[in-house]
Amino acid sequence: MIKQRGRQLRSLPRSFFSRDPRRVARELLGKLLIRNRGKKVLAGRIVEVEAYLGSGDPAAHAAAGVTARNRVLFGPPGHAYVYFIYGNHYCLNVSCQPKGEAGCVLIRGLEPLAGDLDMAWARLRANPRRRGMAMHELATGPGRLCQAMGITRVRDNGRDLADPRSGLWLADDGFRPRRIRRTPRVGIKRAVARLLRYTIAGNPCVSAKNR
C-alpha cells in the first residue's frame, strides 16, 4: 500500500475482475494504473475503457476460442493481456470473469497524475516522439498509453494486475467519476453498434473526439 496526496492506494482484489466485463469496465474508470520501476513510479488515472465480452462478442479476440495468443483471456481474472496491432503499437487489456470464461477490458486512456507518483512522466516528453506533446496527450489512446508506461507483450503479457509485487498493477484511491459516457467501441469492424466504450465525460485525456 502506498500513498498519493494523503490517500491510501489499495490494489484491486481478484474478485473485482471476476465479473461481467461491462461492469468491470465502468468501475475501472477513475482507478489507477501503476508501473513500478525500481524506486521510480509511473501512474495514471483510467479515463477510457472498452468491454469485450468473450466468445459471444464477434469483436473479441476470444471469439475464435483458445489460441496461443489469447490464452491469458481464459485464465484467472485480473491478468494483463497485451497484443501488438497494426504493426506499430501494443494494447493493454485486463482479463475478466472466472477462469475458463474469456472476457476483458481494453484500457484506452490515462490521465497522468500530478504529485509524487508522476515525476517520471515529465521525462517522457524528452523522447523525440513525445517532444512538444502536452501532458494530457502522453497516454491518450491505447498505443500511446503502452508506450508511455513501457508496456510490451514480451515484458507484460500475463502479468498479475491485482498484485503490486508484479510491478504493473491496478489500484483504487477512492476517486469516483461524476459522469460516465457510453458510446460504441472505436476502430473495430464487427459489433460496431454495441455501446461498450466507457469514458469519464469531458476528460481531455479521452482518445476519441466524442468525449
trRosetta pair geometry for C-beta under 8 A, 3 or more apart (Angstrom, degrees):
i j d omega theta_ij theta_ji phi_ij phi_ji
1 8 5.8 -4 -180 -168 119 97
1 9 6.2 166 -158 71 64 65
1 10 6.2 -10 -114 -93 101 61
2 8 8.0 149 85 -152 27 52
2 9 5.1 -7 65 43 72 119
2 41 7.9 -158 132 -109 170 163
3 6 6.3 -5 -178 -124 117 11
3 7 6.4 149 -157 70 70 39
3 8 6.1 -40 -100 -95 75 45
3 9 6.8 -171 -96 -1 21 89
4 7 5.4 -26 68 58 72 96
4 9 5.9 60 1 -49 104 115
4 32 7.8 143 5 -87 161 162
4 43 7.4 -113 -95 100 145 163
4 113 6.8 -36 -163 174 138 151
4 115 6.2 114 -164 100 83 143
4 116 7.0 -147 -122 55 68 97
4 117 5.3 -13 -112 -28 116 131
4 173 5.7 -50 57 -116 119 147
5 115 5.5 -91 -57 -101 90 166
7 173 4.5 76 122 -171 139 99
7 174 5.8 -133 -153 25 130 118
8 173 7.4 171 82 -132 37 67
9 32 6.7 -52 -138 48 121 147
9 34 7.6 79 169 -48 152 152
9 171 4.4 19 -179 169 104 141
9 172 7.1 150 -154 68 60 38
9 173 5.2 -31 -97 -83 76 88
10 171 6.2 147 73 -156 31 84
10 172 5.4 -25 63 56 87 91
11 162 6.0 106 156 -175 114 50
11 163 6.7 62 -178 -105 161 16
11 164 5.1 -126 -65 -40 131 92
11 169 5.5 -42 -123 164 110 131
11 170 6.8 92 -154 77 69 56
11 171 5.5 -55 -95 -98 44 76
11 172 8.0 79 177 12 5 80
12 16 4.4 -76 174 44 105 160
12 17 7.1 96 127 -36 121 93
12 31 6.7 8 -57 -150 129 145
12 78 7.4 -166 98 -125 103 111
12 161 7.6 1 55 128 111 90
12 162 5.9 -90 84 -119 75 78
12 170 4.8 -21 13 102 121 105
12 171 6.7 -151 -25 -101 78 23
12 172 6.0 101 -77 -27 81 103
13 16 5.3 123 63 -14 67 97
13 162 6.5 46 -168 -157 19 120
14 17 6.3 -67 -167 40 43 102
14 18 6.3 37 146 -25 76 114
14 76 7.2 -39 -150 169 120 112
14 77 6.3 119 -172 79 77 96
14 78 5.2 -93 -124 -14 64 151
14 162 5.1 75 -75 180 63 171
15 18 5.4 -59 -139 35 39 113
15 19 7.8 53 165 -35 59 101
16 19 7.3 -70 168 8 30 117
16 24 7.0 106 150 -123 74 93
16 27 7.3 -137 -166 110 99 133
16 78 7.4 86 66 -88 89 108
16 162 7.6 164 44 -109 109 113
17 24 5.9 57 -127 -123 51 138
17 77 3.7 173 115 154 107 114
17 78 4.0 173 28 -63 156 75
17 94 6.3 -106 -124 146 127 113
17 95 6.8 66 167 93 130 61
17 96 5.2 -130 -178 -113 77 62
17 97 8.0 -68 147 3 71 29
17 161 7.9 109 -65 76 149 110
17 162 6.8 -109 -1 -64 131 122
18 77 4.4 -170 -76 25 65 154
18 78 7.7 -34 -43 -28 76 98
18 96 7.3 169 -101 -169 19 58
18 97 6.4 47 -154 -164 49 14
18 98 5.3 50 -156 -73 102 62
19 23 5.1 -66 133 75 125 124
19 24 5.5 153 72 -52 98 94
19 96 6.5 -59 64 -171 51 106
19 97 7.0 -90 72 -84 11 50
20 23 4.8 79 71 9 93 103
20 24 7.0 -169 91 -7 46 87
20 53 8.0 -5 -164 -125 82 89
20 96 7.3 18 148 150 13 133
20 97 7.2 47 -92 -79 30 92
20 103 7.2 -76 -154 150 39 168
21 24 5.3 -56 -141 42 38 113
21 25 5.9 46 158 -29 70 103
21 51 4.1 142 128 -156 103 98
21 52 6.2 -71 147 57 168 42
21 53 5.8 -147 41 -94 126 54
21 54 7.6 166 -13 -24 131 89
21 96 4.4 151 -85 58 78 157
21 97 7.0 -46 -43 -32 82 98
21 103 4.1 -143 -38 160 117 116
21 104 6.2 18 -114 62 135 14
21 105 5.4 176 -160 -61 96 81
22 25 5.8 -49 -146 30 27 114
22 26 6.8 25 156 -15 60 103
22 51 4.7 62 -85 -159 52 175
22 53 7.4 8 -38 -88 94 100
22 196 6.7 -91 -103 -130 90 87
23 26 6.0 -53 -151 35 33 109
23 27 6.3 15 158 -4 66 114
24 27 6.1 -72 -147 48 28 101
24 28 6.1 36 156 -32 68 106
24 51 7.3 131 63 -110 87 105
24 94 7.6 -134 154 91 135 115
24 96 4.9 -145 10 -113 160 133
24 105 5.3 -132 108 -38 111 137
25 28 5.9 -53 -147 24 27 113
25 29 7.7 38 153 -29 56 91
25 49 4.6 -171 -154 113 87 126
25 50 6.8 -48 -133 150 137 9
25 51 4.1 -95 -32 -62 147 99
25 105 4.7 178 -86 -122 80 120
25 196 7.3 85 44 -177 175 74
25 198 5.1 134 141 19 106 133
26 29 6.3 -47 -174 10 36 112
26 180 6.3 54 -146 -177 89 166
26 198 5.4 -140 -92 -139 58 165
27 31 7.6 49 139 -32 63 122
28 31 5.1 -75 -161 26 53 125
28 46 5.3 -50 147 107 89 157
28 49 5.3 77 78 -51 126 161
28 94 7.7 160 -103 39 147 140
28 105 6.0 148 -4 137 155 159
28 107 7.3 -112 150 -98 143 94
28 170 7.4 -52 -136 -159 97 140
29 46 5.9 -125 -118 107 34 97
29 47 6.8 58 -145 -132 84 27
29 48 7.9 52 -108 -66 96 20
29 49 6.5 -126 -65 8 80 116
29 177 5.2 -25 131 -18 116 139
29 180 6.0 133 66 -111 167 113
29 198 5.9 -107 -49 130 129 114
29 199 7.4 134 -115 -165 131 16
29 200 5.4 158 -173 -59 117 89
30 45 6.3 -18 -147 -173 33 107
30 46 6.7 -39 24 65 20 83
30 175 4.6 -152 -176 108 105 97
30 176 5.8 64 170 -118 172 24
30 177 4.9 -139 -55 -35 120 84
30 200 6.8 115 -60 -82 78 128
31 45 7.4 155 84 -151 24 65
31 46 5.2 6 62 24 74 121
31 170 5.7 29 146 -177 130 99
31 171 6.6 163 -175 78 88 38
31 172 5.5 -48 -122 -89 91 67
31 175 7.9 -178 -78 64 30 99
32 43 5.4 -1 -173 -170 115 108
32 44 7.0 155 -150 80 69 31
32 45 5.8 -44 -95 -98 68 57
32 46 7.2 -152 -88 -11 16 86
32 113 7.4 8 -126 -50 114 137
32 170 6.8 151 80 -158 55 52
32 171 4.5 -24 64 64 108 91
32 172 7.3 -172 17 -76 91 20
32 173 6.1 55 -21 -13 128 108
33 43 6.9 166 83 -148 50 57
33 44 5.6 -10 55 60 95 83
33 46 6.1 94 -23 -61 100 95
33 92 8.0 92 -143 114 150 153
33 107 6.5 91 -65 -176 146 160
33 110 6.0 -85 39 -101 121 131
33 149 6.9 -41 128 -105 121 154
33 168 7.7 -1 -176 -171 87 81
33 169 7.9 170 -152 90 51 31
33 170 6.0 -26 -100 -101 60 72
34 41 6.5 -20 -164 -167 98 101
34 42 7.2 155 -156 84 48 55
34 43 4.6 -6 -105 -102 76 95
34 117 7.4 -74 -120 -161 102 122
34 164 7.6 -7 85 -126 132 86
34 168 7.3 175 89 -146 54 39
34 169 5.5 -20 62 65 98 76
34 170 7.4 165 17 -94 84 21
34 171 5.7 24 -9 2 127 121
35 41 7.2 151 80 -158 54 51
35 42 4.3 -2 56 57 104 103
35 43 7.4 -166 24 -71 65 52
35 149 5.0 154 -30 -164 146 93
35 150 6.5 139 178 48 159 102
35 151 7.7 -125 -91 -61 136 89
35 167 6.7 25 -158 156 60 73
35 168 5.3 0 -107 -104 75 78
36 40 7.6 142 -163 84 47 54
36 41 5.8 -19 -106 -105 62 77
36 164 7.5 72 -22 -179 138 79
36 167 4.7 -113 59 -141 94 64
36 168 7.6 -135 22 -60 73 43
37 40 4.4 -20 72 70 97 103
37 41 7.4 -176 28 -79 73 29
37 42 7.1 42 -2 -7 111 98
37 120 7.5 77 43 -82 129 170
37 150 7.5 60 -74 42 131 156
37 167 7.6 79 -74 -165 46 109
40 119 7.3 -118 -143 74 86 104
40 120 5.1 74 -176 -58 120 136
41 116 7.6 37 59 134 125 80
41 117 5.3 -70 112 -146 120 65
41 119 7.7 71 58 31 75 92
41 120 7.2 176 73 7 35 120
42 117 7.6 75 -171 162 14 78
42 118 7.0 54 -143 -123 52 58
42 120 5.2 -75 -79 71 86 124
42 121 6.6 121 -135 -65 88 77
42 148 7.4 173 -176 143 142 84
42 149 5.7 178 110 -122 141 71
42 150 7.7 135 21 12 156 104
43 112 7.9 107 89 -151 53 55
43 113 5.0 -13 97 18 99 132
43 117 4.0 -29 33 158 132 124
43 118 6.0 -100 54 -71 79 77
44 110 3.0 55 130 170 140 125
44 111 5.8 157 -170 66 89 36
44 112 5.2 -48 -105 -92 97 41
44 113 6.2 -159 -105 -18 37 83
44 118 7.6 83 -75 -101 65 114
44 139 5.4 -42 -117 59 172 163
44 145 7.7 -132 67 -139 156 93
44 148 7.8 51 -34 112 145 134
44 149 7.5 -100 10 -72 121 114
45 110 6.4 135 61 -161 37 71
45 111 4.4 -20 57 56 97 100
45 113 6.3 106 -26 -71 91 91
45 175 6.9 -35 -134 80 131 158
46 49 6.4 26 171 -51 119 109
46 107 6.0 -82 -127 -143 114 106
46 109 7.4 109 -160 84 53 59
46 110 6.1 -39 -94 -102 44 71
47 109 4.8 -60 69 105 93 107
47 110 6.6 138 11 -124 92 17
47 111 5.1 82 -37 -28 130 100
47 199 6.4 26 152 -157 73 74
47 200 4.6 -77 -149 24 78 114
47 203 4.4 -127 -161 109 134 158
47 205 4.8 102 44 83 155 108
47 206 5.6 -114 130 -70 113 72
48 107 7.8 105 87 -173 64 50
48 108 4.1 -72 114 79 105 105
48 109 3.5 48 32 29 115 113
48 197 7.3 -2 -169 -177 89 94
48 198 7.4 169 -148 90 45 52
48 199 4.7 -1 -105 -108 81 87
48 200 7.4 -97 -58 14 60 75
48 203 7.7 -150 -45 74 91 127
48 205 7.4 -148 -8 114 109 81
48 206 4.9 125 -64 -128 127 74
48 207 5.9 -148 87 4 169 91
49 105 5.2 0 -177 178 123 108
49 106 6.4 153 -162 79 64 55
49 107 5.7 -29 -106 -108 87 48
49 108 6.0 178 -95 12 26 93
49 197 7.4 175 92 -152 43 54
49 198 5.3 -9 62 59 88 95
49 199 7.9 175 24 -78 57 49
50 105 6.9 160 78 -160 42 61
50 106 4.4 -3 55 52 96 108
50 108 6.1 69 -11 -35 95 126
50 185 4.8 77 -144 -121 133 103
50 186 7.3 -128 -70 24 141 80
50 196 5.8 66 -164 122 76 89
50 197 4.8 -25 -99 -101 88 72
50 198 7.4 167 -89 17 36 70
51 103 7.6 -4 -173 179 86 103
51 104 8.0 168 -154 93 48 42
51 105 5.6 -28 -101 -105 59 78
51 196 4.4 -111 56 -172 90 103
51 198 7.4 49 -21 -7 98 110
52 57 5.6 178 -170 101 66 156
52 59 6.5 -121 -125 98 98 91
52 60 4.0 134 176 -105 109 98
52 61 7.3 36 156 15 155 74
52 62 7.3 135 137 17 113 106
52 93 7.4 -28 27 -139 127 139
52 103 6.5 175 95 -160 65 60
52 104 5.1 0 58 60 108 80
52 105 7.3 -177 20 -87 77 28
52 106 6.6 68 -17 -21 112 98
52 196 7.4 107 -71 148 40 145
53 56 5.7 -53 117 72 113 91
53 57 3.8 130 53 -45 89 127
53 60 6.1 -127 52 -45 51 143
53 103 5.6 -16 -149 -123 31 104
53 196 7.6 -104 -34 -122 101 150
54 57 6.0 97 49 14 36 104
54 60 5.8 -79 -60 127 6 167
54 62 4.7 -49 -145 93 53 143
54 63 7.6 131 147 -70 35 57
54 73 7.4 164 -111 162 79 120
54 97 6.8 -13 -56 14 140 157
54 101 6.3 -30 -118 171 162 69
54 102 4.2 140 -129 88 96 72
54 103 4.2 -55 -43 -72 104 72
54 104 7.9 123 -68 -3 70 69
55 60 7.5 -88 -58 80 17 133
55 62 5.6 -82 -61 129 56 99
55 63 5.8 121 -143 -117 40 44
55 65 7.2 44 -112 -80 108 54
55 102 6.3 97 -35 55 79 107
56 63 7.7 -129 28 -108 8 87
57 60 3.9 73 85 -12 110 116
57 62 7.5 55 53 61 99 97
57 63 6.1 -117 78 -69 57 108
57 191 6.1 -72 -165 9 73 173
57 194 7.9 -77 -137 24 100 171
58 63 5.7 78 -126 -117 30 162
58 190 3.9 -106 118 152 113 135
58 191 4.9 153 52 -26 98 110
59 63 7.5 115 46 -25 20 139
59 185 6.7 142 139 69 164 153
59 188 4.6 22 -140 -170 128 146
59 189 7.7 160 -108 54 93 50
59 190 4.6 -173 -71 79 75 92
59 191 4.5 -110 -19 48 110 114
59 192 7.8 125 -72 -66 136 51
59 194 7.8 -143 13 36 135 130
60 63 4.9 127 71 -32 82 92
60 102 7.4 144 152 124 134 110
60 103 7.6 -55 -137 -123 151 51
60 104 7.5 141 -145 33 108 95
61 64 7.1 -49 176 22 49 103
61 69 7.2 -108 -179 113 129 111
61 70 4.6 -179 134 -99 115 135
61 73 6.6 172 85 -33 106 156
61 81 7.8 -171 57 158 144 139
61 83 7.1 167 -81 -41 158 160
61 104 7.9 -1 39 26 105 137
62 65 7.5 65 -179 -76 57 9
62 70 5.8 -173 -84 159 61 143
62 73 4.9 -133 -77 127 114 150
62 74 7.1 142 -129 -59 114 86
62 102 3.5 178 -137 123 150 141
62 103 7.2 -81 24 -72 159 34
62 104 7.5 147 -23 -3 123 104
64 67 6.3 7 102 -29 117 124
64 70 7.5 125 59 22 101 147
66 70 6.9 -144 -141 84 42 93
66 71 6.0 54 -163 -105 93 68
66 74 5.3 -33 -98 -9 104 159
66 102 7.9 -178 -80 -52 72 138
67 70 5.1 60 51 28 89 91
67 71 6.9 -119 82 -49 39 74
68 71 6.3 -20 -147 -27 25 116
69 83 6.8 54 177 -112 107 112
70 73 4.9 -19 171 13 91 122
70 74 7.3 79 126 -13 85 95
70 81 7.0 29 -143 -154 64 129
70 102 7.2 42 151 -144 116 144
71 74 6.1 -67 -163 39 46 103
71 75 6.7 50 145 -33 74 107
72 75 5.5 -57 -153 23 40 119
72 79 5.4 -130 -171 109 106 121
72 80 7.2 -40 173 91 154 42
72 81 4.4 178 88 -94 127 87
72 95 5.8 -137 142 -55 84 132
72 157 6.3 -138 -41 178 149 86
72 158 5.2 -137 -101 -86 122 69
73 81 5.5 35 -64 -91 80 152
73 93 7.8 -2 -90 109 96 135
73 95 5.4 -177 -126 -115 42 104
73 102 4.0 48 138 -144 106 105
73 103 7.3 147 -171 25 99 17
73 104 5.6 -76 -122 -44 100 120
74 99 7.3 58 155 -169 56 60
74 100 6.0 25 -175 -118 86 24
74 101 7.6 136 -135 38 63 13
74 102 4.8 -39 -78 -71 69 101
75 79 6.1 -11 87 33 117 149
75 95 6.4 11 65 160 77 174
75 99 5.9 -23 -177 -129 34 90
75 158 7.8 29 48 -128 157 86
76 79 6.2 91 79 -21 80 119
76 95 7.3 104 97 96 42 136
76 99 5.1 -23 -84 -77 52 104
77 94 8.0 52 -176 153 72 88
77 95 5.3 -147 -130 111 46 88
77 96 5.5 35 -133 -139 111 26
77 97 6.1 168 -81 57 117 30
77 98 6.7 -57 -26 -96 114 24
77 99 7.4 -115 -20 -56 71 60
78 94 6.5 -10 -136 -176 29 106
78 95 6.6 -45 24 67 24 86
78 160 6.5 26 123 -160 100 70
78 161 5.5 -146 175 62 70 85
78 162 3.8 -2 179 -28 140 119
79 94 7.1 148 70 -153 26 64
79 95 4.8 6 53 22 79 121
79 158 5.7 -15 176 -153 123 40
79 159 6.7 155 -159 75 74 34
79 160 5.8 -41 -104 -101 79 49
79 161 6.4 162 -118 7 21 89
80 92 6.2 -44 -151 -153 102 90
80 93 7.2 125 -161 72 52 51
80 94 6.4 -38 -97 -99 48 63
80 95 7.9 -84 -25 -8 6 88
80 151 7.8 -135 -167 -154 143 120
80 156 5.2 -53 114 154 155 94
80 157 6.2 -134 107 -128 96 29
80 158 6.4 -34 65 31 81 14
80 159 4.4 12 22 51 127 86
80 160 7.9 -92 -2 -39 87 11
80 161 5.5 116 -52 -45 84 109
80 168 6.6 13 -50 106 147 130
81 92 7.8 127 72 -164 52 43
81 93 4.2 -28 66 72 99 106
81 94 7.2 173 16 -94 85 12
81 95 5.7 101 -29 -57 113 87
81 104 5.6 -59 35 -122 139 152
81 157 6.7 32 -142 -142 34 82
81 158 7.9 58 -89 -60 49 45
82 90 5.5 1 -174 -173 102 117
82 91 6.9 167 -149 78 56 48
82 92 5.7 -15 -100 -102 85 61
82 93 7.4 -174 -74 27 38 74
82 146 7.5 122 -142 -125 110 133
82 151 6.3 -152 -118 161 136 103
82 152 6.9 105 151 141 149 23
82 153 4.5 -168 108 -99 108 61
82 156 5.2 82 -27 88 152 98
82 157 4.3 -117 42 -79 98 79
83 90 7.0 157 82 -150 30 69
83 91 5.7 -14 60 52 79 96
83 93 7.7 13 6 6 97 114
83 153 6.5 54 -108 -92 24 122
83 157 7.9 80 -63 -101 50 120
84 87 7.5 51 153 -101 105 24
84 89 7.4 167 -149 94 63 25
84 90 5.7 -41 -95 -95 60 68
84 153 5.8 -70 -38 -23 94 135
85 88 7.9 -46 90 50 55 59
85 89 6.3 -29 61 74 82 72
85 90 7.5 121 15 -121 82 21
85 91 5.7 27 0 -14 128 116
85 143 7.8 -112 65 -80 104 102
86 89 6.6 6 60 32 106 83
88 143 7.2 22 109 -144 86 138
89 142 7.3 132 130 106 123 81
89 143 3.1 12 160 -133 162 107
89 144 7.9 -21 -146 -36 147 39
89 146 6.3 138 180 57 91 125
89 147 6.9 -60 -133 -43 104 103
90 142 7.7 -118 108 147 50 93
90 143 7.0 125 49 -125 44 59
90 146 4.0 -144 77 154 100 165
90 147 7.9 150 38 -50 94 61
90 151 5.8 -147 101 107 140 89
90 152 5.8 -156 -54 -120 158 44
90 153 6.2 -162 -122 -37 121 80
91 106 6.1 -20 171 -145 117 108
91 142 4.3 19 -122 155 84 138
91 143 7.1 -39 -74 -69 72 58
91 146 6.7 -108 -86 -37 20 138
92 106 7.4 124 85 -154 48 59
92 107 5.1 -26 91 47 101 109
92 142 6.7 -167 27 -156 70 95
92 145 6.7 -105 22 112 117 119
92 146 5.7 161 -28 -84 102 99
92 149 7.8 -14 -34 66 153 141
92 151 5.4 -16 -69 147 122 161
92 156 7.5 -30 -111 119 104 140
93 104 4.2 37 166 161 125 132
93 105 6.3 159 -157 77 77 38
93 106 4.9 -40 -95 -91 91 58
93 107 7.0 178 -99 2 34 76
94 104 6.2 161 77 -157 38 83
94 105 5.3 -10 52 54 90 92
94 107 7.0 58 -13 -34 98 108
94 161 5.4 -74 -119 44 114 158
94 170 7.1 3 -94 -35 154 146
95 102 7.6 -71 -145 -141 97 62
95 103 7.4 105 -167 75 58 52
95 104 5.3 -46 -105 -98 41 92
96 103 4.2 -58 75 96 101 99
96 104 5.7 170 8 -97 91 30
96 105 6.2 76 -37 -18 126 90
97 101 3.9 -96 142 100 131 109
97 102 7.0 28 60 86 132 2
97 103 4.4 88 -8 28 123 115
98 101 5.4 56 62 26 71 115
106 142 6.3 -39 172 -92 106 139
107 110 7.4 31 161 -55 111 92
107 142 6.9 125 89 -113 57 89
107 145 6.6 -151 117 146 96 160
108 141 6.5 -34 -179 -136 78 30
108 142 5.1 -55 -122 -55 56 88
108 145 7.2 175 176 -16 21 148
108 186 7.4 99 -136 39 150 127
108 197 7.6 1 5 -146 157 101
108 207 5.6 -98 156 2 106 132
109 139 6.5 125 -159 124 51 80
109 140 5.4 16 -130 -132 104 50
109 141 6.5 29 -85 -34 85 26
109 142 7.8 -72 -51 -59 54 53
109 145 6.6 -140 -108 -67 27 127
109 199 7.6 24 46 -124 134 96
109 203 7.8 147 122 106 134 124
109 205 5.1 151 168 137 114 88
109 206 5.5 152 72 -116 172 36
109 207 5.1 -154 -70 -32 121 90
110 139 3.8 -23 55 117 101 140
110 140 7.9 -120 47 -68 56 42
110 145 5.5 118 3 -125 107 105
110 148 7.5 -143 57 79 130 141
110 149 7.8 87 8 -48 160 121
110 205 6.4 -78 96 163 29 141
111 136 6.9 -16 -131 -131 75 80
111 139 7.7 -130 -54 68 13 114
111 203 6.3 -92 -66 -174 128 125
111 204 8.0 93 -111 62 104 74
111 205 4.3 -165 -84 8 74 157
112 118 5.2 106 174 -143 92 143
112 121 4.6 100 -154 -137 136 159
112 135 5.5 -106 51 173 136 97
112 136 7.3 -135 23 -97 97 39
112 138 5.8 35 -43 54 129 131
112 139 6.4 135 -54 13 84 118
112 148 8.0 -107 -79 172 108 146
112 205 7.8 171 1 -101 65 143
113 117 4.9 7 86 79 136 116
113 118 4.4 180 74 -39 72 122
113 121 7.9 166 50 -25 58 146
114 118 6.2 -61 -98 40 17 133
115 118 6.6 78 58 21 56 92
116 119 6.5 -21 -163 -32 39 107
118 121 4.3 -11 179 -2 95 125
118 122 7.8 99 138 -20 86 79
119 122 7.0 -48 -178 19 41 106
120 123 5.3 -50 -163 31 57 117
120 124 7.1 70 144 -33 73 91
121 124 5.7 -44 -165 13 43 116
121 125 8.0 42 147 -19 63 94
121 135 6.8 60 142 -145 126 97
121 138 6.3 121 -164 97 100 173
121 148 7.5 19 -129 -173 81 114
122 125 6.2 -49 -171 20 45 111
122 135 7.9 -30 -91 -103 65 106
123 126 5.6 -39 -170 14 54 117
124 127 5.8 -29 -176 4 53 116
124 130 5.3 -105 143 171 78 177
124 138 5.8 84 98 -146 141 128
124 148 5.7 28 -147 -136 160 80
125 130 4.8 -125 -121 128 40 113
125 131 6.5 100 174 -103 70 38
125 132 7.8 170 -165 16 100 23
125 133 6.0 -143 -120 56 94 91
125 135 7.8 -59 -58 -87 131 62
125 138 7.3 -79 -67 -92 85 116
126 130 7.3 18 44 73 27 114
126 131 7.3 27 -150 -85 19 83
127 130 4.2 63 66 18 97 109
127 131 7.1 -141 87 -38 46 73
128 131 5.7 -25 -145 -11 35 118
129 147 7.6 -82 103 173 138 149
130 133 5.0 -72 -171 18 67 129
130 138 6.7 32 -144 -118 121 85
133 137 4.6 -128 -171 80 102 122
133 138 6.0 122 126 -75 135 66
134 137 4.9 91 59 1 78 106
135 138 6.1 -32 -165 -11 41 116
136 140 6.8 47 143 -50 68 123
136 204 4.6 -1 175 109 154 114
136 205 5.0 -126 -169 -76 87 81
137 140 5.2 -61 -144 14 46 126
137 144 7.3 -82 158 -178 66 161
137 205 7.9 -156 -79 -119 26 69
138 144 6.6 173 156 162 33 114
138 148 4.9 99 156 -106 94 141
139 144 5.6 -178 -127 118 28 95
139 145 4.3 68 -164 -105 87 66
139 148 4.5 -95 -79 43 90 154
139 149 7.1 59 -112 -31 124 96
139 205 6.8 13 78 -164 82 119
140 144 5.7 8 56 68 51 146
140 145 7.6 164 14 -55 9 84
140 205 5.2 -142 -89 -163 92 61
140 206 7.2 29 -142 89 98 12
140 207 5.0 150 170 -95 78 70
141 144 4.8 75 66 18 94 105
141 145 6.6 -157 90 -15 43 92
141 207 4.0 111 -73 -123 70 131
142 145 5.4 -54 -143 34 30 119
142 146 6.5 27 162 -16 65 104
142 207 7.7 -37 -14 -58 62 160
143 146 6.1 -58 -153 35 29 104
143 147 6.5 27 152 -15 65 107
144 147 5.6 -56 -147 39 35 112
144 148 6.0 34 157 -21 69 108
145 148 6.0 -59 -148 36 25 109
145 149 6.3 0 162 2 63 114
145 151 7.5 -7 122 29 77 131
146 149 6.1 -67 -138 51 28 96
146 150 7.9 -105 170 66 56 9
146 151 4.0 -94 -146 66 80 105
146 152 7.3 114 172 -71 114 43
147 150 7.7 25 -179 -71 27 34
147 151 8.0 -64 -34 40 20 76
149 168 7.6 92 161 -127 122 112
150 155 7.6 -46 144 89 86 160
151 155 7.2 -150 -153 77 39 113
151 156 5.0 -44 -152 20 79 160
151 168 7.1 103 -101 -130 100 151
152 155 4.5 74 59 20 95 104
152 156 6.1 128 60 13 46 98
153 156 7.0 -83 -120 55 15 75
153 157 4.7 20 -163 -36 64 122
154 157 7.3 16 -60 12 10 105
156 159 4.7 -51 -161 -7 66 132
156 168 5.8 7 -133 26 117 164
159 166 5.0 130 -177 170 94 129
159 167 7.4 -79 -158 62 134 86
159 168 5.1 43 130 59 150 116
160 163 4.2 23 113 23 122 114
160 166 4.5 -172 60 -64 81 147
160 169 7.6 2 110 -99 67 92
161 166 7.1 -92 -77 68 28 149
161 168 6.5 -49 -103 117 75 81
161 169 5.4 147 -163 -130 50 48
161 170 4.9 40 162 -6 105 101
162 169 6.9 162 -59 -145 1 98
162 170 7.0 -25 -86 46 47 97
163 166 4.7 94 84 -20 96 104
163 169 6.2 -126 76 -103 34 125
164 169 4.8 -102 -96 29 47 167
164 171 7.6 46 -86 -74 103 112
166 169 5.8 126 54 -63 102 98
172 175 8.0 -154 -166 34 64 71
177 180 5.6 93 100 -65 139 84
177 200 4.5 -139 -122 -121 133 98
177 201 7.6 119 173 19 121 76
178 201 7.7 -87 81 51 83 105
179 200 7.5 100 77 -166 59 58
179 201 4.1 -40 104 33 105 133
179 202 7.4 54 69 9 117 108
180 198 5.8 -7 -177 -167 113 99
180 199 7.0 151 -158 75 63 40
180 200 6.6 -47 -104 -104 63 44
180 201 6.4 -162 -113 -24 9 94
181 198 7.1 156 80 -153 51 48
181 199 4.8 -14 57 59 101 93
181 200 7.9 38 15 126 87 5
181 201 4.6 114 -32 -85 102 88
181 211 7.3 133 27 158 157 40
182 195 4.7 61 147 163 104 113
182 196 7.8 16 -164 -75 94 12
182 197 7.0 139 -159 75 49 55
182 198 5.7 -15 -100 -98 71 72
183 195 6.2 -98 -174 -141 6 81
183 197 4.8 -37 70 71 78 111
183 199 7.2 2 13 4 111 112
183 208 7.8 -127 91 74 152 145
183 210 5.9 134 -127 116 164 129
184 192 5.8 35 -173 166 133 64
184 193 6.1 -66 -105 -139 122 22
184 194 6.6 106 -127 68 73 43
184 195 6.1 -62 -70 -96 49 50
184 196 7.5 23 -145 31 37 68
184 197 6.3 22 106 11 22 116
185 188 5.3 21 105 12 117 128
185 191 7.7 35 31 105 126 91
185 192 7.1 -119 58 -137 85 50
185 194 6.8 11 -4 76 103 90
185 196 5.3 -14 -50 70 105 94
185 197 4.8 152 -94 -49 49 104
186 197 6.3 75 -16 -94 84 152
186 207 7.2 -139 49 91 172 120
186 208 5.4 -158 -93 -62 142 133
188 191 7.0 -27 126 65 136 77
188 192 5.9 -175 89 -94 92 77
189 192 6.9 -38 -163 -58 17 114
191 194 5.0 -2 165 -3 97 121
199 203 6.8 -147 170 37 96 109
199 206 4.7 45 -154 -120 133 132
199 211 6.4 -126 133 -153 152 59
200 203 4.3 51 87 -22 104 133
200 206 7.1 -154 55 -62 70 112
201 211 6.9 114 -156 147 46 77
202 211 6.0 105 -92 135 22 116
203 206 5.1 109 77 -27 89 97
203 211 6.8 -151 52 -165 54 120
204 211 7.8 -9 -99 -124 31 161
206 211 4.5 134 70 -120 141 95
208 211 7.2 176 85 -64 69 61
